[in-house]
Amino acid sequence: MPIPHMSPEFLPEDHPDLLENTDLPAKVIRVLRNACFTRLSDFDNMTDIDLLREPGMGLRDVRAVREARARQKLRDGDKPFD
């Protein structure tokens, strides 16, 4: 079964959507990378409950992901909440 959040397209190292280029704590990035996530936009279609089901994720981590994504959307000129 393919993993839906794995994207085969290449992103440059300095792309703002990559987890390493966000201001997320290193612990959160490590947990998300271990769950095969690579981009902040991978979480757009996920609920907080879905994120909490990932091993090692806590409520603070979920909030950090949501806040980082909202900041990224504001920088990009998108609506902050869909």
N, C-alpha and C positions, 0 to 999 in steps of 0.2 A: 504494500500500500504506500503510495507516494506521500511525502510530508508536504502539506499544502503551503506552509510558510517558507519553504526552501525555494529560493529563486535562482535560476541558473544564470541570470544576467550578471555581467561584471560591473562593479562600481569602483571608481578610483578610490585610493586610500583616504583622500581628504573629503570624500562625500559626506555631507552633514547627516544623512540618513543612517550611516553605519553606527552601530552601538558604540564603538570606540571613540567616535567623534562627538558624542553627547556628553553632558555633564553628569551622567549617571555614576553612582559609586562603583568602584571596581568589583565589589562583591556581587552586585546586581548584574553587571556585564558578564562576569564569570558564570553565574547561574544560568543566564539566558543563552550564552554561547554553548554551554553544556546541553541545553535543550534544543540546540540546532537553530536558534534564532540569530539573524545577522543584521537586521535592519529595525529601526524604530517603527517604521510604518507596518511591520509585520503584525502589530498589535491593534491596528485600526478596527478590525472586525472581531476582536476578542472582547469578551466581557471580563469584568474584574474576577468573577468566579473562575473563568477559564485560566486566567493568569495565576490565581491562587492554587490551582491544581498542579501547576508545574512544581517539581521537587525543589525545595529550597526557597521558594518565593513566599514572602510574608506581606502583610498589608502595607508596611512602609515601602517595600519594593514596588508594589503595584502603584502606589501613589507617586513614587519617583518616576516610573515609566509614563504614567498619565501626564504628569506635569512637564516632563521633558518633551513629550509629543505635542502638548499644547503650546509650549514655547516655540517649538520648531514650526508649527503651523502659523503662529503669529509672525514669525520671521519671514516665512514664505508668502505671507499675504493671504493665506487661506482662512476660512472661518475657524475659530478656536474649537468649536464643538459642532459635530455633525448631528 
